[in-house]
Amino acid sequence: MIRMQISHNSFLKRNIILLSGVVGLCFSLCTSPTLAQGIGPSQSFGRTTTTVNFAPDEFAGILHQAGRQIAQVSAKTGPAVVHIESERETRSAITQETGSGVLMSDPRVDGIFVVTNRHVVAEAELQRISILLTDQRIIHPYEKIEDPASDLAVLRVRDPGIPAAQWGDSDNLDIGHFVLAMGSPFGLNQSVTLGIISAKGRRSLDLPGSRVINQDFLQTDAAINPGNSGGPLVDLNGRIIGINTAIASQGGGNEGIGFSIPSNLVQFVAVQLLEHGRVRRGYLGVELDEKFDIEAARKFSLDRLFGARVTRVLDGTPAAHAGIQRDDIIISFDGVDIEDENDLINRVSLTPVNKQVRMIVVRSGRKTTLSVTLAERDPRQSAVPDRLKERNYKTSLFRKSSFSSLKLTPEIAKQIGFESTQQGLLVTQVPESKTRPEIELYDVIIEAARQTVHSTNELEQQIGKSKSGSVILKVRRIVNGKPVTRLVVWQR
């Protein structure tokens, strides 16, 4: 399980976990003819109030009707929801990942395929990816195609004889719409939870180890837990309107804030992967101001904070050909108002290559309309803002500071004076310093940031999460011939 940080305009900072009461009945209550007949106005202290009059039997009937509707949706979509287990082998261990997926189809491509999160199947060989169907059969994909920029993957499978689910239109969702989250939380496959769409367009989620640039998450309070990753978010017509990806949590479980990739984005990425083996992303050719705030917006004659400020236009790019200039504020792209730089990045990258797009920019306090024809982004080029760039732990700052370690084995443990059962990471190199370093050669690191570490990779992940550069390490070292435990602070 991967812990991460969420940062949304610097007002929400909580731990995020990738997902490898009374049921809401408003939709029934508001449409029930029986209930509508019992609603009427009344006067109370000079104010008009609404009273609801119905018999207990009528209320029980409404509950039954709502439950039956949810059961019908579950029965319609449930067979297409699958449980996924994958294994990837590292130098020191075999890592297992558990998640969910959904069988889908599309008229533009042949056959049935499974859509899931990339982090559920990343680096796993095909024979080590097991897909458990609703009828308890286990199948394996014959092809896996991944897209790190959206954290999505498609698995080609031979037709399992189970109807695929249907795509829904995530653009038609409104805040308050009821949805079902389906999948395998904690390995409990074919689980269903109910909630609403709490918000739309959530961006700037900091997902360590990922370079997810296509961020336009739906937020839901439907219970999503570890294992729901890759499973579908479903509307009350049984159509797929999202793929569940992450949760905001302090304790590791559901706390009512989950995030799903909208179905329109998922469908675009899946078809691109199946047609081209990669996602062909649109390219504009500008650099944007990541610190554009309300004060800056007012300086550029905006009455509120919206749009994306251009800080640089690259030569020979579609932006240069279209006449975009430095300090232009892009406020509309292809007929859609732009909220911020991440919104623009997302919309540009998901626009078909060679499409001519109308843009509106604010230049010197006046609106100007421009036309731009997007090119295809070179896959080697990064479209990722600095704060969203992939944290490559294999070349992390910890290694650049000349710190090295290796996994302790029973034989090595004995050689340095510990019992053969001692576990941890042996420090084999520390930076040169005129002062005595906090960490020493032959130390054995057993915890980093209060998390047990079993491999160098796990240590580097904990190090990479520190924004201040200081990390508390619990180490074991030999002092006067005896092993002792120490807490030391490592400063990058």
DOGU-165516 format. One record per residue (C-alpha): x, y, z; residue number from 0. Coordinates in steps of 0.25 Angstrom, whole numbers. Layout:
! residues N
xx	yy	zz	seq
X	Y	Z	NUM
...
END
This chain:
! residues 492
xx	yy	zz	seq
0	0	0	0
6	14	-4	1
4	26	5	2
3	39	-1	3
0	54	1	4
-12	62	-5	5
-10	76	-7	6
-22	84	-13	7
-18	99	-14	8
-11	97	-1	9
-23	96	7	10
-25	81	8	11
-13	73	13	12
-15	59	17	13
-10	45	15	14
-15	38	2	15
-15	23	0	16
-15	17	-14	17
-26	7	-14	18
-20	-5	-20	19
-103	16	33	20
-116	19	26	21
-116	18	11	22
-118	31	4	23
-132	31	-1	24
-134	45	-7	25
-136	40	-21	26
-147	32	-17	27
-153	41	-7	28
-153	53	-17	29
-160	45	-28	30
-170	36	-20	31
-184	39	-24	32
-189	34	-11	33
-180	43	-3	34
-183	55	-12	35
-198	54	-8	36
-194	55	6	37
-186	68	5	38
-193	81	8	39
-189	95	13	40
-192	100	27	41
-190	113	35	42
-181	114	47	43
-176	127	54	44
-179	135	42	45
-170	125	33	46
-175	115	23	47
-170	101	26	48
-173	88	19	49
-178	76	26	50
-178	61	21	51
-189	52	25	52
-189	37	21	53
-193	24	28	54
-182	15	33	55
-186	5	23	56
-184	15	12	57
-170	19	17	58
-166	4	18	59
-171	3	3	60
-162	15	-1	61
-150	8	6	62
-153	-5	-1	63
-154	2	-14	64
-140	9	-12	65
-134	-4	-8	66
-139	-11	-20	67
-134	-1	-29	68
-120	-2	-24	69
-121	-17	-24	70
-124	-16	-39	71
-112	-7	-42	72
-103	-17	-34	73
-109	-29	-42	74
-107	-22	-55	75
-93	-17	-53	76
-87	-27	-43	77
-84	-39	-53	78
-74	-29	-60	79
-66	-26	-48	80
-54	-34	-45	81
-44	-36	-34	82
-29	-35	-38	83
-17	-40	-32	84
-3	-38	-37	85
12	-41	-33	86
24	-33	-36	87
38	-38	-33	88
49	-29	-27	89
63	-32	-24	90
59	-34	-9	91
45	-39	-9	92
32	-42	-17	93
22	-31	-15	94
7	-35	-16	95
-3	-25	-20	96
-18	-26	-19	97
-29	-18	-26	98
-41	-18	-35	99
-45	-16	-50	100
-57	-16	-59	101
-59	-23	-72	102
-62	-13	-83	103
-64	-12	-98	104
-64	-1	-108	105
-69	-1	-123	106
-56	5	-128	107
-47	-7	-123	108
-49	-22	-124	109
-52	-31	-112	110
-54	-29	-97	111
-43	-23	-88	112
-41	-21	-73	113
-39	-6	-69	114
-32	-4	-56	115
-22	5	-49	116
-8	4	-54	117
-2	3	-40	118
-10	-10	-38	119
-2	-18	-49	120
10	-9	-51	121
23	-17	-53	122
16	-30	-52	123
18	-41	-63	124
5	-46	-70	125
6	-60	-64	126
6	-53	-50	127
-7	-45	-52	128
-19	-53	-48	129
-33	-48	-51	130
-44	-54	-43	131
-58	-54	-50	132
-71	-53	-43	133
-73	-68	-46	134
-60	-72	-39	135
-52	-75	-51	136
-38	-69	-51	137
-33	-64	-65	138
-20	-57	-69	139
-18	-46	-79	140
-10	-48	-92	141
-6	-33	-93	142
-4	-22	-83	143
-4	-7	-87	144
-1	4	-77	145
-2	19	-76	146
6	25	-65	147
1	39	-68	148
-13	35	-64	149
-10	23	-55	150
-19	14	-64	151
-16	1	-70	152
-24	-9	-80	153
-23	-24	-80	154
-27	-31	-92	155
-34	-44	-89	156
-40	-55	-97	157
-56	-53	-97	158
-60	-59	-83	159
-74	-60	-87	160
-79	-50	-77	161
-86	-37	-83	162
-77	-24	-82	163
-82	-12	-74	164
-86	0	-81	165
-79	14	-81	166
-86	26	-75	167
-84	40	-78	168
-77	46	-66	169
-78	60	-72	170
-93	59	-69	171
-91	57	-54	172
-95	67	-44	173
-91	69	-29	174
-101	61	-21	175
-103	50	-31	176
-104	36	-25	177
-93	26	-29	178
-89	12	-25	179
-74	8	-23	180
-72	-7	-26	181
-60	-15	-25	182
-51	-23	-15	183
-48	-15	-2	184
-39	-23	7	185
-40	-35	-3	186
-55	-36	-1	187
-59	-37	-15	188
-73	-33	-21	189
-75	-22	-10	190
-84	-10	-13	191
-85	3	-5	192
-94	15	-8	193
-91	30	-7	194
-92	43	-15	195
-83	51	-24	196
-77	61	-14	197
-69	69	-23	198
-63	70	-37	199
-50	74	-44	200
-41	71	-32	201
-27	73	-36	202
-13	75	-31	203
-13	61	-23	204
1	58	-19	205
3	43	-22	206
17	39	-19	207
24	30	-28	208
14	34	-39	209
14	44	-50	210
-1	45	-52	211
-3	58	-60	212
-17	55	-65	213
-24	59	-52	214
-39	62	-52	215
-44	54	-41	216
-58	52	-36	217
-59	52	-21	218
-69	43	-14	219
-73	39	0	220
-77	25	-5	221
-68	16	4	222
-55	13	-4	223
-44	5	3	224
-31	-2	0	225
-34	-13	-11	226
-45	-4	-18	227
-34	2	-27	228
-38	0	-41	229
-52	-4	-38	230
-64	4	-44	231
-72	16	-39	232
-86	13	-45	233
-98	22	-47	234
-112	18	-43	235
-114	13	-58	236
-103	3	-56	237
-93	11	-65	238
-78	13	-62	239
-76	27	-59	240
-62	26	-52	241
-50	17	-48	242
-47	17	-33	243
-33	21	-30	244
-30	27	-17	245
-35	32	-3	246
-32	43	7	247
-30	36	20	248
-22	39	33	249
-23	24	38	250
-23	16	25	251
-38	13	23	252
-50	20	18	253
-53	34	24	254
-63	38	13	255
-53	45	3	256
-50	36	-9	257
-45	39	-23	258
-49	33	-36	259
-44	36	-50	260
-56	41	-59	261
-61	31	-69	262
-59	40	-81	263
-45	41	-78	264
-44	26	-75	265
-50	23	-89	266
-41	32	-96	267
-29	26	-90	268
-33	12	-92	269
-37	13	-106	270
-24	21	-109	271
-16	10	-102	272
-23	-1	-110	273
-22	6	-124	274
-8	12	-123	275
-2	4	-111	276
0	18	-104	277
-8	31	-102	278
-6	41	-113	279
-6	54	-105	280
-8	68	-110	281
3	78	-109	282
2	93	-108	283
16	98	-105	284
16	107	-93	285
21	108	-79	286
11	112	-68	287
11	119	-55	288
9	109	-44	289
8	120	-33	290
-3	129	-40	291
-11	134	-29	292
-22	144	-26	293
-12	156	-24	294
-6	152	-38	295
-20	151	-44	296
-24	165	-40	297
-11	170	-46	298
-15	164	-59	299
-29	171	-58	300
-36	158	-54	301
-47	160	-43	302
-45	146	-38	303
-35	135	-39	304
-37	126	-51	305
-29	123	-64	306
-15	119	-66	307
-3	130	-68	308
7	127	-78	309
21	129	-74	310
28	125	-86	311
25	121	-101	312
34	111	-107	313
39	113	-121	314
33	106	-133	315
22	100	-125	316
7	101	-127	317
6	112	-117	318
16	121	-124	319
10	119	-137	320
-4	123	-131	321
2	136	-126	322
1	133	-111	323
10	142	-103	324
17	143	-89	325
7	147	-78	326
-5	144	-86	327
-16	138	-77	328
-23	126	-84	329
-37	127	-79	330
-44	118	-89	331
-40	106	-97	332
-48	99	-108	333
-61	105	-102	334
-58	102	-87	335
-54	111	-76	336
-41	109	-71	337
-40	108	-55	338
-25	107	-53	339
-12	102	-60	340
-14	87	-57	341
-28	88	-63	342
-22	94	-76	343
-11	83	-76	344
-21	72	-74	345
-30	78	-85	346
-19	80	-95	347
-13	66	-93	348
-26	60	-96	349
-30	68	-108	350
-28	60	-121	351
-15	63	-129	352
-17	72	-141	353
-30	78	-136	354
-32	93	-137	355
-36	99	-124	356
-42	113	-121	357
-35	119	-109	358
-38	132	-101	359
-27	139	-94	360
-27	152	-86	361
-15	161	-91	362
-13	175	-85	363
-26	175	-79	364
-34	171	-92	365
-40	158	-97	366
-33	153	-110	367
-38	140	-118	368
-27	131	-124	369
-28	119	-132	370
-17	108	-130	371
-15	94	-136	372
-10	84	-126	373
2	76	-130	374
6	62	-123	375
14	63	-111	376
27	56	-112	377
26	44	-102	378
40	47	-97	379
35	61	-93	380
30	64	-79	381
17	71	-77	382
17	70	-62	383
18	82	-53	384
30	81	-43	385
21	77	-31	386
15	66	-39	387
28	60	-45	388
31	46	-42	389
39	43	-30	390
49	34	-35	391
54	27	-22	392
65	20	-29	393
72	33	-32	394
67	40	-19	395
74	51	-12	396
78	41	-1	397
86	33	-11	398
92	46	-17	399
97	50	-3	400
106	38	-3	401
97	29	6	402
97	14	3	403
91	2	10	404
88	-12	7	405
78	-23	13	406
84	-30	25	407
86	-45	24	408
88	-55	35	409
103	-57	31	410
106	-42	30	411
98	-39	43	412
108	-49	50	413
120	-43	44	414
117	-29	50	415
113	-34	64	416
98	-36	63	417
90	-48	65	418
87	-56	52	419
72	-52	54	420
75	-37	54	421
67	-31	42	422
69	-17	35	423
78	-10	26	424
93	-9	28	425
99	5	25	426
111	3	16	427
114	17	12	428
112	31	19	429
115	45	14	430
129	51	17	431
128	61	28	432
137	69	37	433
127	67	49	434
122	54	54	435
111	49	46	436
98	45	52	437
98	31	45	438
110	23	45	439
116	11	37	440
111	-2	41	441
98	4	47	442
86	-5	44	443
74	3	41	444
61	-3	45	445
51	8	44	446
50	21	36	447
39	31	40	448
33	21	50	449
31	11	38	450
38	-2	38	451
47	-3	26	452
51	-17	20	453
58	-12	7	454
66	-1	2	455
54	3	-7	456
45	4	5	457
55	13	12	458
56	22	0	459
41	23	-1	460
40	28	13	461
52	38	11	462
45	43	-2	463
33	47	6	464
40	56	15	465
38	71	10	466
47	77	21	467
58	67	17	468
59	62	32	469
56	48	35	470
56	41	48	471
63	27	47	472
63	16	58	473
76	9	57	474
83	-3	64	475
98	-1	66	476
109	-8	74	477
114	0	86	478
125	-6	95	479
122	-19	89	480
107	-19	92	481
96	-16	82	482
88	-3	86	483
76	4	79	484
77	19	76	485
69	29	69	486
76	38	59	487
72	49	50	488
77	49	36	489
78	62	29	490
78	62	14	491
END
